[in-house]
Amino acid sequence: MTLLVGTFAGARLVARPAATQEKAGAGVDPIAPAAITPDFVGTTVCYFHVSDLKRSLRWYGEALGFTEVVTKNDAIGWVELKSPTEGLAIGLLQSAQLDPAGGATMVFGVHDVDATRRQLEAAQVRFVGPTEVHPGYVKLAAFHDPDGHLLTLSQSLTQGASATGAKGTR
């Protein structure tokens, strides 16, 4: 049996293969239970480096409905915005150097990708190509923020799934 060892915040992590396998996609191993569980608290914050903080604040508010929260630091050019999704915030950090081509893509679960896309296009949001449809699974529409960061709308097409994916996960 192979042990996977790593560290998180200085703690040693050891993961062991799951004793039972649930249905997994072809060639996808099940996630092994962790030997420890980090004590996560509060809201999940993803952040982007932006070239113009005021422009980005306005865009995320007007285009996506984010609202400014208490966390703000003018000295370092940081602001944290509350999203319409419970427990998720986005941070914006003023930066002279940007590389929007790399990094993570934020995916927002919606009930109707087509309607949401029309609404965002009316607000001058730039989309990347046509909406992708993966029958029986998901519908995706990718777009950019003013600095070129990639964001995506996602509509689950699985029966009985929530907007964020099968049984509330993606």
HUFEN-V944393 format. One record per helix or strand. SS is the DSSP state (2 for helix, 1 for strand). FROM is the first residue (numbers start at 0). TO is the last residue. If there is no record, write none. Layout:
# HUFEN-V944393
{{SS	FROM	TO} {SS	FROM	TO}}
This chain:
# HUFEN-V944393
{{1	3	7} {1	10	14} {1	33	33} {1	43	49} {2	52	63} {1	66	72} {1	77	81} {1	87	93} {1	105	108} {2	112	121} {1	125	126} {1	131	133} {1	137	143} {1	149	155} {1	161	161} {1	164	164} {2	165	167}}
